[in-house]
Amino acid sequence: MNPIRLIKGKIRARRARMERSALRTSTASVSRDIPLKEWADSLADPTGFYLRAVEYFDRSLPEEFRVHRNYFTQNGRGFGEDAFHTMWFLLFREFRPKSFLEIGVFRGQSLSLAGMCARHFQLDCLVQGVSPFTFAGDSVSKYSRHVDYLADTLGNFSHFQLAPPSLLKAYSTDPEARNLIASRDWDLIYIDGNHDYAVARKDWELCSKHVRPQGLIVLDDSGLDTAFHPPSFTTAGHPGPSQLAKEINRNEFAEILQVGHNRVFQKVGT
Ligand SMILES: C[S@@+](CC[C@H](N)C(=O)[O-])C[C@H]1O[C@@H](n2cnc3c(N)ncnc32)[C@H](O)[C@@H]1O
């Protein structure tokens, strides 16, 4: 790699670590709950709400979830952010899903978090992942060739004594994946596979038909063009999912929550 880019990258990473660590030790405010009735604040002030989610992670999230996040921050096991652990915890607490589908599993951080949330809230929840379980990336993401993604995901579930998830090894656009997605009405879907617009759009078109009324779709990396001003330890997302988010018909899906570059849409109707 170009040495100047390498040095700039190291400086950026150091600044990000320092900014995150300053928040952890800040005594400026006392954490409080984030009840459903206050989620609309995230749309009016996504940056302020994001910092609240970070603070909730540091001060209020049950310890087992911080341990889980810490495990996935090591050895390249995952992406994600502390604030997203808060988001999934709150989504499971408030909506108590009986089925969860993730498109794009990587090494199982969010999928096992869903399993952990289901266990914590004593929910009988189907945890389903669809992913190629290879290093398949897209125009904005590259992944290591040196991981057995399927074995690794299962190993990570077992590390937290979670029941193995249901996994389909396929691209979301493959016929068997499309059939699986269309096989039921899901309570909660997380779209985080291929971030290129054309594929994300296809994922949305299929998932939006097969999430139940009042069910939720979380769209990762879709926060460009919002009022979210990311601190140095995060980003507002990628162009593909962000463009898609702009096109979502708000008469069919109401946006109910934004946590950084994750945006949550609820299907209207009964
Ligand atoms: C950003 S990672 C997902 C991280 C994961 N959602 C988490 O939170 O732990 C994206 C994943 O999607 C996978 N992927 C790429 N193209 C895909 C596609 N067409 N369908 C499903 N998954 C895809 C990649 O191989 C990678 O594992």
The ligand as an ORCA input file, in Angstrom:
! r2SCAN-3c Opt
* xyz 0 1
  C     -20.875     -5.950      5.611
  S     -20.840     -7.667      5.568
  C     -22.172     -8.103      6.636
  C     -21.950     -7.898      8.084
  C     -23.068     -8.511      8.900
  N     -24.354     -8.052      8.435
  C     -22.932     -8.163     10.355
  O     -23.541     -7.166     10.780
  O     -22.249     -8.875     11.089
  C     -21.570     -8.066      4.024
  C     -21.703     -9.546      3.793
  O     -22.568     -9.764      2.687
  C     -22.031    -10.775      1.870
  N     -22.596    -10.628      0.523
  C     -22.033    -10.080     -0.577
  N     -22.891    -10.142     -1.601
  C     -24.027    -10.713     -1.131
  C     -25.274    -11.053     -1.714
  N     -25.555    -10.792     -3.004
  N     -26.201    -11.669     -0.949
  C     -25.952    -11.928      0.369
  N     -24.790    -11.613      0.951
  C     -23.838    -11.011      0.228
  C     -20.552    -10.565      1.963
  O     -19.827    -11.693      1.522
  C     -20.400    -10.245      3.454
  O     -20.313    -11.431      4.199
*
